[in-house]
């Protein structure tokens, strides 16, 4: 059924244009109702919120309800956030998905209290959507439920919980995240947890151990993420493991290991890094040159010769990276 227009008037008198649009919300044609919602939203006035919420909650058409969910993302009020949370329970998957997207666009931390109030819903889709919405709000009170959600039976819920903890950056989450990075059965979650550990202090042993273990994970995506996070944290004791990763079967892992070695800045890895200046993939060659710019020394004849040869590489980006590296090494030794 189309929605009733009777209980929604909150401004008196309503503009003539709005009155006409509200009448169209009672039309039997769902297309007309949907377009009427869009036109109402274009009025950009708070009095249009009630009919849009009513459409979200009561319209018989999933297309109209989805449109209402999309439009409501423009108004971040308690009643709107509550209505969107309720729409996560809609019978139609498309409506639920569109609602989850609108909730993920929330910007005000004050909305977090409403989201947290819905987190005990038994539907895992709802819990995952709410955690996703909480992620960038950085609501401190989300810490405890996110930690609890790390052991949720649903993989999507665990993934979104990792995202919340990564944004909150509370040290209490480091241990649980480290355990997840090495112990979860789902490689996507192991990868997410590995990335989330990037806020750890460099000296956090449990994090370093988990990342080194993740660098040997069966899934290359996890190994790639582990190399990235080790470089971000500049974990010095990871040099040997990262050098080993330069021989990984996947070039993506090699590339991230090169970048990490450059960030760590240990000249002892220069020979192995220089060897990848002849790799078949130009992105790897470029990253090897850039890493050498960070770790190379003016007295290392072999490294300098390799970079000079790379100045004639077939790829212009590799040639540019080689020139940058040679300049960096020269400037560092002045």
C-alpha positions in Angstrom: 0.0 0.0 0.0 1.1 3.6 -0.6 1.8 5.5 2.6 -0.8 7.7 4.2 -0.1 11.4 4.1 -2.3 12.3 7.1 0.1 12.1 10.1 3.2 13.7 8.5 2.4 17.4 8.3 4.8 19.2 10.7 4.8 22.6 9.1 1.7 24.8 8.6 1.0 25.9 6.0 2.9 23.6 3.7 4.3 25.0 0.5 2.0 24.3 -2.5 4.7 22.2 -4.1 5.1 20.1 -1.1 1.4 19.5 -0.8 1.3 18.2 -4.4 4.2 15.9 -3.7 2.7 14.5 -0.6 -0.5 13.7 -2.6 1.7 11.8 -5.1 3.0 9.6 -2.3 -0.5 8.1 -2.1 -0.5 7.1 -5.8 -1.0 3.4 -6.6 2.0 3.5 -9.0 5.3 2.8 -7.1 7.3 4.7 -9.8 5.3 7.9 -9.1 5.8 7.5 -5.3 9.5 7.0 -5.8 10.0 10.1 -7.9 7.8 12.0 -5.4 10.2 11.1 -2.7 13.2 12.3 -4.7 11.4 15.6 -5.4 10.6 16.0 -1.8 14.2 15.5 -0.8 15.2 18.1 -3.3 13.2 20.7 -1.3 15.9 20.3 1.4 13.7 21.1 4.3 13.3 19.2 7.5 9.5 18.8 7.1 10.1 16.3 4.3 11.8 13.9 6.6 8.6 12.4 8.1 7.1 11.3 4.8 10.4 9.8 3.7 10.7 7.9 7.0 7.1 6.7 6.6 7.9 5.5 3.1 10.9 3.6 4.4 8.8 1.9 7.1 5.5 1.3 5.3 5.6 1.5 1.5 4.8 -1.8 -0.2 7.4 -1.4 -2.9 11.1 -2.4 -2.1 12.2 0.1 -4.7 10.5 2.9 -2.9 11.8 1.8 0.5 15.3 1.6 -0.9 15.0 5.1 -2.3 13.8 6.3 1.0 16.8 4.7 2.7 19.2 6.4 0.3 17.6 9.8 0.7 17.6 9.7 4.5 21.4 9.6 4.5 21.2 13.4 4.0 19.7 13.9 7.4 21.5 12.7 10.5 18.9 13.0 13.2 18.1 10.6 16.0 14.7 9.7 14.5 16.3 9.1 11.1 19.1 7.0 12.5 16.6 4.9 14.5 14.4 4.4 11.4 17.4 3.3 9.3 18.5 0.9 12.0 15.0 -0.6 12.0 15.1 -0.9 8.2 18.1 -3.2 8.5 15.4 -5.8 9.4 13.5 -5.2 6.2 12.3 -8.3 4.3 14.0 -7.2 1.1 17.8 -7.7 0.7 18.1 -4.7 -1.5 16.5 -2.5 1.1 18.7 -3.8 3.8 21.8 -3.3 1.7 20.9 0.3 0.8 20.1 1.0 4.4 23.4 -0.3 5.5 25.1 2.0 3.0 23.3 5.0 4.3 24.2 4.1 7.9 27.9 3.8 6.9 27.7 7.4 5.8 27.0 8.7 9.3 29.4 11.4 10.5 28.3 12.4 14.0 29.7 10.5 16.9 26.5 11.1 18.8 24.7 8.7 16.4 26.9 6.0 17.8 24.8 5.6 20.9 21.8 4.7 18.8 23.7 2.2 16.7 25.1 0.5 19.9 21.5 0.2 21.1 20.7 -2.0 18.1 23.8 -4.2 18.3 22.1 -7.1 20.2 20.0 -8.0 17.2 20.2 -11.7 16.4 20.5 -11.1 12.7 24.3 -11.2 11.8 23.7 -8.9 8.8 22.3 -6.2 11.2 25.3 -6.6 13.6 27.8 -6.4 10.7 26.1 -3.3 9.2 26.0 -1.5 12.6 29.7 -2.2 13.3 30.5 -1.0 9.8 28.6 2.2 10.6 30.4 2.6 13.9 33.8 2.2 12.4 34.7 5.7 11.4 32.6 7.4 14.1 35.3 6.3 16.6 32.8 5.9 19.4 34.8 4.9 22.5 31.8 2.9 23.9 32.1 0.6 20.8 35.3 -0.9 22.1 33.7 -3.6 24.3 31.1 -4.8 21.8 33.7 -4.8 19.0 36.0 -7.0 21.2 33.1 -9.3 21.9 32.3 -9.5 18.2 35.8 -10.8 17.4 34.5 -14.3 18.3 31.2 -13.9 16.5 30.2 -17.0 14.5 29.6 -14.8 11.4 32.7 -13.9 9.4 31.3 -10.6 8.3 30.6 -9.5 11.9 34.2 -10.4 12.8 35.5 -8.5 9.9 33.6 -5.3 10.7 34.6 -5.6 14.4 38.2 -5.6 13.3 37.6 -2.4 11.4 36.1 -0.7 14.5 39.1 -1.7 16.6 41.5 -0.5 13.9 39.9 2.9 14.0 39.7 3.1 17.8 43.4 2.3 18.2 43.0 1.2 21.8 46.0 -0.8 23.0 43.7 -3.3 24.7 42.7 -4.6 21.3 46.3 -5.5 20.2 46.3 -8.9 21.8 43.0 -10.0 20.5 43.8 -8.7 17.0 47.2 -10.4 17.0 45.4 -13.7 17.9 42.9 -13.2 15.1 45.7 -12.4 12.6 47.2 -15.8 13.1 44.3 -17.9 14.3 41.1 -17.1 12.4 39.9 -19.7 9.9 39.0 -17.0 7.4 41.9 -15.5 5.4 40.0 -12.3 4.8 39.7 -11.7 8.5 43.4 -12.6 9.1 44.3 -10.0 6.5 42.0 -7.4 8.1 43.5 -8.1 11.5 47.0 -7.9 10.2 46.3 -4.5 8.7 44.5 -3.3 11.9 47.7 -4.0 13.9 49.3 -1.0 12.2 48.6 1.2 15.2 50.7 -0.9 17.5 53.9 0.6 19.1 57.0 -0.7 17.5 58.1 -2.4 20.7 54.9 -4.5 21.1 56.3 -8.0 21.0 52.9 -9.8 20.5 52.2 -7.7 17.5 55.6 -8.3 16.0 55.4 -12.0 16.5 51.9 -12.1 14.9 53.0 -10.2 11.9 56.1 -12.4 11.4 53.8 -15.4 11.6 51.4 -13.8 9.1 54.3 -13.3 6.7 54.3 -17.1 6.4 50.5 -17.4 6.0 49.1 -19.8 3.4 47.1 -16.9 1.8 49.3 -14.5 -0.2 47.0 -11.6 0.6 47.7 -12.0 4.3 51.5 -12.2 3.6 51.2 -9.0 1.5 49.4 -7.2 4.4 51.9 -8.5 6.9 54.8 -7.1 4.9 53.0 -3.8 4.6 52.3 -3.5 8.4 55.8 -4.5 9.3 57.2 -1.7 7.1 54.7 0.8 8.6 55.8 -0.1 12.1 59.4 -0.3 11.1 60.0 -3.5 13.0 63.8 -3.9 12.7 63.8 -7.6 13.7 61.7 -8.4 10.7 64.5 -7.7 8.2 65.5 -11.4 7.7 61.9 -12.5 7.2 61.2 -9.7 4.8 64.4 -10.6 2.8 63.0 -14.2 2.6 59.7 -12.7 1.4 61.6 -11.2 -1.6 61.4 -14.8 -3.0 57.7 -15.2 -2.5 55.8 -16.9 -5.3 53.6 -13.8 -5.6 55.1 -10.6 -6.9 52.6 -8.5 -4.8 54.2 -9.9 -1.6 57.7 -9.2 -3.0 56.7 -5.6 -3.8 55.4 -5.0 -0.3 58.5 -6.6 1.2 60.7 -4.3 -0.8 58.8 -1.3 0.4 59.0 -2.5 4.0 62.7 -3.0 3.8 63.1 0.5 2.5 61.0 1.8 5.4 63.1 -0.1 7.9 66.3 1.3 6.3 68.7 -1.5 6.9 71.6 -1.5 4.5 72.3 -5.2 5.1 69.4 -6.0 2.8 70.7 -4.1 -0.2 72.1 -7.0 -2.2 68.9 -8.9 -2.1 66.9 -5.8 -2.9 69.2 -5.0 -5.9 68.6 -8.4 -7.3 65.0 -7.5 -8.0 66.0 -4.7 -10.3 65.9 -7.4 -13.0 62.4 -8.7 -12.1 60.1 -9.2 -15.0 57.4 -6.9 -13.5 58.2 -3.2 -13.8 56.4 -2.3 -10.5 58.7 -4.6 -8.6 61.8 -3.1 -10.3 60.5 0.4 -9.5 60.0 -0.5 -5.8 63.4 -2.2 -5.6 65.0 1.0 -6.9 63.1 3.2 -4.4 64.0 0.9 -1.6 67.7 1.1 -2.5 67.4 4.9 -2.3 66.5 4.4 1.3 69.1 1.8 2.3 71.9 2.1 -0.3 75.4 3.4 0.7 77.8 5.3 -1.5 80.5 2.7 -0.8 78.4 -0.2 -2.1 79.7 -0.5 -5.6 77.4 -3.4 -6.5 74.3 -1.5 -5.5 75.3 1.7 -7.3 76.2 -0.3 -10.4 72.7 -2.0 -10.4 71.0 1.4 -10.0 73.1 2.9 -12.8 72.1 0.0 -15.1 68.4 0.6 -14.1 68.7 4.1 -15.5 68.4 2.4 -18.9 65.4 0.3 -18.0 62.7 0.0 -20.6 60.1 1.4 -18.2 60.3 5.2 -17.6 59.0 4.9 -14.1 61.8 2.5 -13.2 64.4 4.9 -14.8 63.0 7.7 -12.8 63.1 5.7 -9.5 66.7 4.7 -10.2 67.7 8.4 -10.7 65.9 9.3 -7.5 67.6 6.5 -5.6 71.1 7.5 -6.8 70.4 11.1 -5.8 69.2 10.1 -2.3 72.2 7.9 -1.7 74.6 10.7 -2.8 72.8 13.3 -0.7 72.9 11.0 2.4 76.7 10.6 2.2 77.5 14.4 2.0 
